[in-house]
Amino acid sequence: MYVGILIARSALFSNAPKLPQNKPTRIQLPYVEPYDWPSVLRFFAGRATLGVEAVEDGSYRRAIEWLGDSGTFSVTRHASKPCLVATLKGAASRHAKAIGEHLTRMFDLQAAAPAIAAHLWPRSVVRTADASRAGVAHTRRVARHRPDPDAGAGRPRPL
């Protein structure tokens, strides 16, 4: 009986009229500066799923399906405004508002960047000032306890 309900629901959604969207939809996604777009792109580039996502020429591109509608989007940084520009193509572009809200969370655009920077700045100054003495010792301590794949589980690697 449960399977019959799923089939009936999927048949209901598949028969819903779908409006063709040939024209790209662009939405602006504002952010609070400073926003490190190159670092965000590097983050996504290192985790991109082949054939689904790509990071090229200062943009992030992805194939999507949203509520049964497929399409693609690309996100780039606006040339002069503090915002990202998402360009949606395909039938999924009719869900631009919901996709824009998702992209805002995905790219962490509502982060309190000044507060984060104020919190991290003093620590980075201390790190660079102490790098000549404490940083080297800390690196040695961490290196001693890196697991060695040949040594077995849980045993530290000899230096």
C-alpha positions, 0 to 999 in steps of 0.5 A: 500500500505504501508503494502505491501511494508513492507511485500515485504521488510521483505520477501526480507530480510528473503530470504537472505542467512545466513551463519552459524556461529558455531565458536565463534568470539572474539574481544578486546575492549580497554579502558583507565585506570582507568576503574572500571569493577566491578562497571560497572557490578554492574550497569548492574546487577541492570538493567538486563532484566530476560531471556535476560541479566545476570551478573555472574562470572565477565562477562556480557552476553546477547542474541541479534538479529542484522539485523535479525541474532540472537546470544549471546555475553559475555563480560569479562575483559582481564586478563592482557591487558587494554581491555574487551573481547567480545565473540560473538556466533551464526549468529550475530557474522558475524556482529562483527565489528558493534557489537564491535562499539556498545559495545564500546559505551555501556560500555563507553570505550572511556571516558576520564577516567584521565580527569574525575578522575582529575575533581572528585578527588578534590570534593571527598576530600572536601566531606570527609573532610566536612562529619563530619559537612556539610554532616550530616546537608545536609542529614537532609535537604534532609530527611525532603523533601522526599515525603511520599506516604501516605501523598499525592502528593507534601506534605513533610513528617513530621520527 
